[in-house]
Amino acid sequence: MTSRPGVDVPDHRGRTGLDRAGRDLVRNPAVRVRDVEVTSDGWHVLRRTTFDYRRRDGRWESQQRETYDRGNGAVVLPYDTARGRVLLTRQFRYPAYVNDHPDGMLVEAAAGLLDADDPLTAIRRESAEELGVTLDSLTHVLDAYMSPGSVTERLHFFLAPYTPADRTGAGGGLEEDGEDIEVLELPFAEALAMTRDGRIADGKTILLLQWAALHGPFAGWGSATSPPSAPSVSS
């Protein structure tokens, strides 16, 4: 039998067994995984899975889905309630550009893949690389699947207080990874307005800004010129 990179011999990242994901799942008795095929094993992994699914009326049918596995990630919104500010990024996103975004330059909350790290370690790493800010206390607010129809990624969402003294670097991302990130320090009211007029069109960022306004450090601020005192946060 011909050896297949990523399946029975290591691929360019040293991975094997990429075709075994999902084969042992038994948590849902209405789903029986039959076959998993690796269709692309670039930096991330695209699989085609065939499974039997029992419909609500009891009938079983065969279905096939493609899933894009890029690992899980974390995202953070650093906030300064004393000055009513938040830290965001702006960078070029080709998928958005090719799908009708005017210039592909998206304003986003800092985020990144976990790789081998836990979510707290990963988001502190990404904050230092992208924003040039050192974060101490972080509040985990939720986890969410951002595109569950095709992408396996689960994002861990955080908020974190910062002060000007915590901006210990220039940020901008890693040039060797092709990153060219602009750091934006914006009034919270402006950032929130940007979610309404389309200047912020990134889902994870909209979610974090809305959470901050409804439940987080800017809850109850309304149209005031300065936010209320920050709530207590935990690591």
C-alpha positions in Angstrom: 0.0 0.0 0.0 1.3 3.5 -0.8 2.4 5.5 2.2 0.4 8.7 2.8 2.0 11.7 4.4 0.2 12.8 7.5 -1.5 9.4 7.7 1.0 6.5 8.1 4.2 8.5 7.5 5.0 12.0 8.9 4.0 15.0 6.8 6.1 18.2 6.5 5.2 19.1 10.1 5.9 15.6 11.5 2.3 14.6 11.9 0.7 11.2 11.5 -2.7 9.8 12.1 -4.5 12.8 10.7 -7.2 10.4 9.3 -8.2 9.1 12.8 -9.9 12.3 14.1 -13.5 11.5 15.0 -13.3 7.8 14.4 -13.7 7.0 18.1 -16.4 9.4 18.9 -19.4 7.8 20.7 -20.8 10.8 22.7 -23.8 11.1 20.4 -25.6 7.7 19.7 -27.3 9.3 16.6 -23.9 9.6 14.9 -21.7 6.8 13.6 -18.5 7.8 11.9 -17.7 5.5 8.9 -14.7 6.9 7.2 -12.3 9.9 7.5 -10.3 11.0 4.5 -7.5 13.6 4.6 -8.0 15.8 1.5 -5.3 18.4 2.3 -2.6 18.5 4.9 -1.0 21.9 4.5 -0.4 24.1 7.5 -3.8 23.1 8.7 -5.9 20.0 7.9 -8.9 19.5 5.7 -10.8 16.2 6.1 -13.8 14.6 4.4 -15.8 12.5 6.9 -18.6 10.1 6.0 -21.0 9.2 8.9 -24.4 7.8 9.5 -26.9 10.2 11.1 -30.2 9.2 12.7 -32.8 11.8 12.0 -35.4 12.9 14.5 -38.0 10.6 12.9 -35.7 7.6 13.5 -34.5 7.1 9.9 -30.8 6.7 9.4 -29.1 8.4 6.5 -25.5 8.7 5.2 -24.0 12.1 5.3 -20.6 13.6 4.3 -19.0 16.7 5.6 -15.7 18.5 5.1 -14.1 20.0 8.2 -11.2 22.4 8.4 -9.0 21.8 11.5 -6.7 24.6 12.4 -6.6 23.9 16.1 -8.2 26.0 18.9 -7.5 29.6 19.6 -7.8 32.5 22.1 -8.8 36.2 21.8 -8.5 39.1 24.2 -9.9 42.6 24.6 -7.5 44.7 26.8 -9.3 47.6 28.4 -8.3 50.7 30.4 -11.4 52.0 32.2 -9.6 54.9 33.7 -9.1 56.4 30.3 -12.0 54.6 28.6 -9.8 52.9 26.0 -9.4 49.5 24.4 -6.5 47.9 22.4 -7.3 46.5 19.0 -5.3 45.6 15.9 -5.6 46.3 12.1 -4.2 43.9 9.6 -4.8 42.6 6.1 -7.0 39.6 5.8 -7.0 38.1 2.3 -10.2 35.9 2.7 -12.2 39.0 3.7 -10.6 41.0 0.8 -11.6 38.4 -1.7 -15.2 38.3 -0.3 -16.2 41.9 -0.9 -14.4 43.7 2.0 -13.3 47.1 0.6 -9.6 46.7 1.3 -9.2 43.6 3.5 -7.8 45.7 6.4 -9.8 44.4 9.4 -9.9 45.9 12.8 -9.8 43.0 15.3 -9.1 42.0 18.9 -5.7 40.3 19.3 -6.0 36.6 18.8 -4.0 33.5 17.9 -3.9 29.7 17.9 -3.1 27.9 21.1 -0.6 25.6 19.4 0.9 23.6 22.4 0.0 26.2 25.0 -3.0 26.6 27.3 -5.4 29.5 26.5 -4.0 31.8 29.2 -0.4 31.3 28.1 -1.3 31.6 24.4 -3.2 34.8 24.7 -0.5 36.4 26.8 2.0 35.4 24.1 -0.2 36.9 21.3 -0.8 40.1 23.3 2.9 40.7 23.6 3.6 39.9 19.9 0.6 41.7 18.4 -0.1 44.6 20.8 3.2 45.0 22.7 1.3 44.8 26.0 2.0 42.6 29.0 -1.2 41.3 30.5 -1.5 40.1 34.1 -5.1 39.5 35.2 -7.3 37.9 32.6 -11.0 37.2 32.8 -12.4 34.3 30.8 -15.8 35.3 29.5 -16.9 32.5 27.2 -15.9 29.9 24.6 -17.5 29.8 21.1 -17.4 27.9 17.8 -17.2 30.7 15.3 -18.0 28.8 12.1 -19.3 25.3 13.2 -20.6 24.3 9.8 -17.1 23.7 8.5 -14.4 24.8 10.9 -13.5 22.9 14.1 -11.9 25.8 15.9 -13.1 26.7 19.4 -12.1 30.2 20.6 -11.5 31.1 24.2 -12.5 34.7 24.9 -10.8 36.9 27.5 -10.9 40.5 28.8 -7.9 42.0 30.6 -7.2 45.3 32.2 -4.1 47.3 31.1 -2.5 50.6 31.8 -0.1 52.7 29.7 2.8 51.2 31.8 1.8 47.7 30.6 2.7 48.6 27.0 6.2 47.2 27.1 6.8 46.6 23.4 6.0 47.9 19.9 3.7 45.0 18.9 3.1 44.5 15.2 3.3 40.7 15.2 6.1 38.4 13.9 7.5 39.4 10.5 8.7 35.8 9.9 5.1 34.7 10.1 4.1 37.3 7.5 2.4 39.5 10.1 2.3 43.3 9.7 -0.1 44.5 12.4 -1.0 48.0 13.3 -1.9 48.6 17.0 -5.0 50.7 17.7 -5.8 52.3 21.0 -9.4 53.5 20.7 -12.0 55.1 22.9 -14.4 52.3 23.9 -17.4 54.4 22.6 -15.8 54.7 19.2 -14.9 51.0 19.0 -18.5 50.1 19.9 -19.8 52.5 17.3 -17.6 50.9 14.7 -19.4 47.6 15.2 -22.6 49.4 14.3 -21.5 51.2 11.2 -19.4 48.3 9.7 -15.9 49.6 10.4 -15.5 46.6 12.6 -16.7 43.5 10.8 -14.9 40.8 12.6 -17.2 38.4 14.6 -15.0 37.7 17.5 -14.3 41.4 18.0 -17.9 42.4 17.8 -18.7 39.7 20.4 -16.1 40.9 22.9 -17.0 44.6 22.5 -20.7 43.8 23.0 -19.9 41.6 26.0 -17.8 44.4 27.5 -20.7 46.8 27.1 -23.4 44.5 28.4 -21.7 42.5 31.1 -18.1 43.6 31.4 -16.0 46.7 32.4 -18.1 49.2 30.5 -21.6 47.8 31.5 -23.9 50.7 32.4 -21.6 53.3 30.8 -24.3 54.2 28.2 -23.6 57.6 26.6 -21.5 58.9 29.5 -18.2 60.5 28.6 -16.2 58.2 30.9 -16.8 54.6 32.0 -17.6 53.4 35.6 -15.0 51.8 37.8 -13.6 48.5 36.6 -15.0 45.3 38.2 -12.8 42.9 39.9 -11.1 40.4 37.5 -9.4 37.1 38.1 -6.6 35.2 36.4 
